[in-house]
């Protein structure tokens, strides 16, 4: 019998020179960096790692919900020990990522200044973790109360993609406010890739928030969402237009996304654009395109489209 374990496999030579490709790639990188340097863009040293931040947010999630998102060996008797170990592991790693962002965005600052700012950001985030857990509890309860398919709150926590998206967002939002917007944006994009739900970390979201199903939801940077708001899949809270400065460049960070007041429901496929206000207790129907404010208690629905059903012979 032929010994396949000892068979040698010969690979053909590639139809190109690897060294030439490497050299061309280096020249392209150098040209890109040189152009950015001349424009006064961020420095070229150090950059937060998406891979590392993915691991960090998973450890923080386990610290927030140790008995459900932690490993199987965590019990009620040892969960405090697990939470302490998780935070002692994740927070220094997060500090390293924030440090890279600050060196990247403020290359002129000395190490002592950056370290002091890193300690402030990570320390304040740690202090806010109990409030983040409280908000997430309200989100999970809102989903359980609002979805007849949910059998228990643990099912919501473990199975609903919006929980992953909102957990990432509530951590990212704090980092965004504290002065680490790049790390926050990377965390938001990790959630986007995991769930299909795109929430900018700058968006402000009140308690008892629920996204049912969730795929295709987009919530822009300056959106403000009140308490007890429920939205469905493929909803967009976006910008209608973008201001430019005297040189034609986009003006950053100005309010341009909707304000959604308390107790609003927005059904699947609705698009709300611009700095408009949706009054409290309003209901926005599916596939509505809305670019103006509506008063509290409004019922907005799409009336132009129609569906025609013609009777036919039943299948045999």
C-alpha distance (Angstrom), angle and dihedral (degrees) to the residues before:
residue distance angle dihedral
X1 . . .
X2 3.80 . .
X3 3.79 114.4 .
X4 3.81 101.6 -129.3
X5 3.79 90.9 -179.8
X6 3.78 90.7 69.3
X7 3.79 97.3 42.4
X8 3.77 113.5 121.7
X9 3.78 118.2 -136.7
X10 3.77 117.3 -148.7
X11 3.77 117.4 -153.5
X12 3.80 119.6 -154.7
X13 3.77 119.1 -116.4
X14 3.82 111.8 -97.5
X15 3.82 115.0 -105.6
X16 3.82 90.3 -119.2
X17 3.79 138.9 49.8
X18 3.81 111.8 -100.5
X19 3.82 91.2 -156.9
X20 3.80 90.3 57.6
X21 3.80 92.3 50.5
X22 3.81 90.9 48.8
X23 3.80 90.9 50.3
X24 3.81 92.8 48.9
X25 3.80 91.3 48.6
X26 3.80 90.3 50.9
X27 3.81 91.2 52.9
X28 3.81 91.5 49.8
X29 3.82 91.1 50.2
X30 3.78 92.1 48.3
X31 3.80 91.4 49.8
X32 3.80 91.4 50.4
X33 3.79 93.0 48.8
X34 3.79 92.9 45.6
X35 3.82 91.4 52.6
X36 3.80 92.1 49.3
X37 3.79 91.3 48.0
X38 3.80 91.4 54.1
X39 3.81 90.3 51.2
X40 3.81 90.7 51.9
X41 3.81 93.5 -115.2
X42 3.78 124.7 155.6
X43 3.75 119.7 -53.8
X44 3.78 122.6 -94.6
X45 3.80 100.1 -124.7
X46 3.78 124.6 96.6
X47 3.77 126.6 -7.0
X48 3.81 133.0 -166.3
X49 3.80 113.9 -98.2
X50 3.78 119.9 -122.9
X51 3.81 89.7 -158.5
X52 3.82 92.5 53.0
X53 3.80 93.3 45.1
X54 3.80 90.0 51.5
X55 3.79 89.9 58.0
X56 3.80 92.3 43.6
X57 3.81 94.5 52.7
X58 3.81 90.0 48.9
X59 3.81 90.6 54.6
X60 3.82 91.1 47.0
X61 3.82 89.6 49.6
X62 3.81 89.4 53.6
X63 3.80 90.1 48.9
X64 3.80 90.0 52.2
X65 3.83 93.7 47.8
X66 3.82 105.1 20.4
X67 3.80 98.8 165.5
X68 3.81 94.2 48.9
X69 3.80 107.2 27.0
X70 3.80 97.5 28.4
X71 3.82 126.5 84.0
X72 3.81 121.2 -71.2
X73 3.80 93.9 -103.5
X74 3.82 93.0 65.1
X75 3.80 112.3 104.8
X76 3.78 135.6 172.7
X77 3.81 87.9 -97.5
X78 3.80 96.0 57.1
X79 3.81 104.3 25.4
X80 3.83 94.4 105.1
X81 3.80 89.4 55.1
X82 3.81 89.6 48.8
X83 3.82 92.9 48.0
X84 3.80 91.7 49.5
X85 3.81 91.9 49.3
X86 3.80 91.5 46.7
X87 3.79 93.3 51.5
X88 3.79 92.0 44.9
X89 3.79 87.3 54.3
X90 3.81 101.5 40.2
X91 3.81 103.3 39.4
X92 3.84 97.3 58.0
X93 3.81 88.9 46.9
X94 3.79 89.6 50.1
X95 3.80 89.6 48.7
X96 3.80 89.3 55.8
X97 3.81 90.4 53.7
X98 3.81 92.8 47.7
X99 3.81 89.5 48.1
X100 3.80 90.1 55.9
X101 3.80 90.8 50.6
X102 3.79 93.0 50.9
X103 3.81 93.0 47.4
X104 3.81 88.1 47.7
X105 3.81 96.2 48.8
X106 3.83 97.8 34.6
X107 3.81 106.0 32.3
X108 3.79 90.5 161.3
X109 3.82 93.6 64.6
X110 3.79 118.6 97.8
X111 3.80 122.2 -120.3
X112 3.80 93.6 -105.0
X113 3.82 92.0 54.4
X114 3.80 92.2 47.8
X115 3.81 93.1 46.6
X116 3.80 91.7 51.4
X117 3.80 90.6 51.2
X118 3.81 92.2 46.7
X119 3.81 90.8 51.9
X120 3.81 90.3 49.9
X121 3.81 94.7 49.2
X122 3.80 97.0 45.5
X123 3.80 93.1 39.9
X124 3.80 92.6 52.6
X125 3.80 91.7 46.0
X126 3.81 89.9 52.8
X127 3.80 90.2 50.6
X128 3.82 90.3 52.3
X129 3.80 96.4 51.0
X130 3.84 93.3 94.1
X131 3.82 89.9 54.9
X132 3.81 90.1 46.8
X133 3.81 88.8 53.3
X134 3.82 90.3 49.6
X135 3.82 91.4 51.6
X136 3.79 91.6 47.7
X137 3.80 90.2 50.6
X138 3.81 88.3 55.3
X139 3.81 90.5 49.4
X140 3.79 92.6 51.1
X141 3.82 91.4 47.2
X142 3.82 90.2 49.7
X143 3.80 90.4 54.0
X144 3.79 92.9 47.9
X145 3.81 92.3 47.8
X146 3.81 93.0 45.5
X147 3.80 102.5 43.1
X148 3.82 119.2 66.7
X149 3.82 89.2 -164.2
X150 3.81 91.5 65.1
X151 3.80 112.1 96.7
X152 3.82 97.2 -174.2
X153 3.79 140.6 -6.8
X154 3.80 90.9 -105.0
X155 3.80 89.4 60.3
X156 3.80 88.9 53.9
X157 3.78 92.0 49.1
X158 3.79 95.2 48.2
X159 3.81 102.7 34.4
X160 3.79 110.8 29.2
X161 3.83 114.9 91.3
X162 3.79 92.8 -151.6
X163 3.82 89.0 67.3
X164 3.81 89.8 59.5
X165 3.80 90.7 46.5
X166 3.80 95.3 47.0
X167 3.82 93.7 43.5
X168 3.80 89.3 54.7
X169 3.80 90.2 44.4
X170 3.79 96.9 51.0
X171 3.82 91.0 52.2
X172 3.81 92.5 41.8
X173 3.80 92.7 47.9
X174 3.79 91.6 56.2
X175 3.80 91.3 49.5
X176 3.80 89.4 47.7
X177 3.80 91.8 53.9
X178 3.80 92.8 43.1
X179 3.81 93.5 56.6
X180 3.81 107.7 -90.4
X181 3.83 101.7 103.6
X182 3.80 95.8 153.5
X183 3.81 94.6 53.6
X184 3.81 87.5 44.6
X185 3.81 92.0 52.0
X186 3.79 92.1 50.1
X187 3.81 90.2 52.1
X188 3.81 89.3 49.9
X189 3.79 91.2 51.4
X190 3.80 90.5 49.8
X191 3.81 87.5 57.1
X192 3.80 90.3 46.3
X193 3.80 91.9 54.2
X194 3.81 91.8 46.1
X195 3.81 98.4 46.5
X196 3.80 111.9 14.7
X197 3.82 88.3 -119.3
X198 3.82 113.7 123.8
X199 3.82 113.9 -159.2
X200 3.79 118.4 164.6
X201 3.82 110.3 -135.0
X202 3.80 90.2 -127.2
X203 3.82 92.1 65.1
X204 3.80 115.0 106.8
X205 3.82 114.4 -137.0
X206 3.79 125.9 -176.3
X207 3.78 128.2 -142.9
X208 3.81 127.0 -72.1
X209 3.80 92.7 33.7
X210 3.81 118.9 167.4
X211 3.80 131.2 -173.4
X212 3.81 108.8 -171.5
X213 3.83 113.1 -148.2
X214 3.79 90.2 -19.3
X215 3.80 108.3 -162.4
X216 3.79 111.8 142.7
X217 3.81 97.5 13.2
X218 3.82 113.0 147.9
X219 3.82 122.6 -169.4
X220 3.80 116.2 -178.7
X221 3.78 131.0 -134.6
X222 3.82 100.2 -98.2
X223 3.80 98.5 35.7
X224 3.80 115.8 129.9
X225 3.80 117.5 -155.4
X226 3.79 122.0 -172.1
X227 3.78 131.7 -149.1
X228 3.80 126.5 -55.7
X229 3.80 94.6 10.7
X230 3.80 118.8 160.1
X231 3.79 124.4 -164.6
X232 3.79 132.6 175.5
X233 3.79 135.6 -143.2
X234 3.82 123.0 -55.7
X235 3.81 94.2 17.8
X236 3.81 115.3 149.1
X237 3.80 124.5 -157.5
X238 3.77 96.8 -175.7
X239 3.79 146.3 147.9
X240 3.78 122.8 -86.9
X241 3.80 98.6 -159.6
X242 3.79 141.0 -1.1
X243 3.80 127.3 -130.8
X244 3.79 120.4 -135.4
X245 3.79 131.8 -156.0
X246 3.81 127.9 -126.9
X247 3.79 90.8 -78.5
X248 3.79 93.8 50.8
X249 3.80 96.1 -105.9
X250 3.79 121.0 137.8
X251 3.80 115.3 -97.2
X252 3.79 107.4 -123.4
X253 3.79 129.0 -137.0
X254 3.81 99.6 4.1
X255 3.84 114.9 143.0
X256 3.80 106.6 -90.8
X257 3.81 106.8 140.4
X258 3.82 131.0 81.6
X259 3.78 129.1 -81.5
X260 3.81 110.9 -136.9
X261 3.79 112.4 -164.5
X262 3.83 126.9 -149.2
X263 3.82 123.7 -58.4
X264 3.82 96.6 12.5
X265 3.81 122.7 150.7
X266 3.81 120.3 -156.5
X267 3.80 116.6 -170.4
X268 3.79 129.5 -144.7
X269 3.78 120.3 -59.9
X270 3.80 96.8 10.1
X271 3.81 116.8 146.2
X272 3.81 120.4 -157.4
X273 3.79 115.7 -177.6
X274 3.79 135.6 -172.7
X275 3.79 134.8 12.3
X276 3.77 93.8 -45.9
X277 3.79 128.1 140.3
X278 3.79 124.2 -128.3
X279 3.78 105.1 -156.6
X280 3.77 121.8 -127.0
X281 3.80 120.0 -80.5
X282 3.80 91.9 16.9
X283 3.81 123.8 143.3
X284 3.81 119.3 -145.6
X285 3.80 112.0 -161.2
X286 3.78 127.5 -134.9
X287 3.82 119.6 -73.8
X288 3.81 93.0 7.1
X289 3.83 116.1 154.3
X290 3.80 107.4 -150.1
X291 3.81 128.8 179.6
X292 3.81 101.9 159.6
X293 3.77 136.5 64.6
X294 3.79 121.4 -96.0
X295 3.83 126.8 -156.8
X296 3.81 124.9 -113.7
X297 3.77 115.5 -72.0
X298 3.81 94.8 23.6
X299 3.81 123.2 156.1
X300 3.78 109.2 -153.0
X301 3.80 119.8 -174.3
X302 3.78 139.3 164.1
X303 3.81 110.2 -106.4
X304 3.81 105.3 165.8
X305 3.78 99.6 70.9
X306 3.80 118.3 77.1
X307 3.78 136.6 -172.8
X308 3.80 122.9 -143.2
X309 3.80 119.9 -157.2
X310 3.81 118.2 -166.1
X311 3.80 120.9 -163.6
X312 3.79 116.5 -122.4
X313 3.77 140.8 171.4
X314 3.80 112.6 -66.9
X315 3.78 117.9 -115.3
X316 3.79 116.0 -98.0
